[in-house]
């Protein structure tokens, strides 16, 4: 079970909102979110309601200034929604495809991949199927840049999911990170 506390101002000041599950729109609880504490578990936070826009992975810890921390290539004005990442035991398995709608070259992953170009000779990843586990996909090799959280399911087009212009070049299992 996870628990995160959001604060309207930096350094855990102002009104707060405690969350232990997914929250698709925090605007009814807080006017903005500038800091947070993850007391247990892991969460993805999103810049827009309904789990849309840029995403950022948070694990247990204190985040005094979300705007400054997230400015590493991501312009977050505030956190608007969050998703709790459930703990997963067992194997991890995901198929990545070079093109949308599960076409083009396909590769199956069961562990982290720090560079799909080096490992699979794939120049792009535009769709995927997650069979087991929870994954983070990164825009740059070596788990850098903007990211996207994938849970079990089918993802036919990252472009249609609002990730237009992003190329995913590395993937990481969410295992003992939480």
HUZI-V329213 format. One line per field, one symbol per residue. ss: DSSP state (H for helix, E for strand, - for the rest). Layout:
# HUZI-V329213
ss->???
This chain:
# HUZI-V329213
ss->--EEEEEEEHHHEEEEEEE---E--HHH------EEEEEE-EEEEEEE---EEEEEEE--EEE--HHHHH----------EEEEE-------EEEEEEEHHHEEEEEEE---E--HHHHH------EEEEEE--EEEEEE---EEEEEEE--EEE---HHHHH------EEEE-----
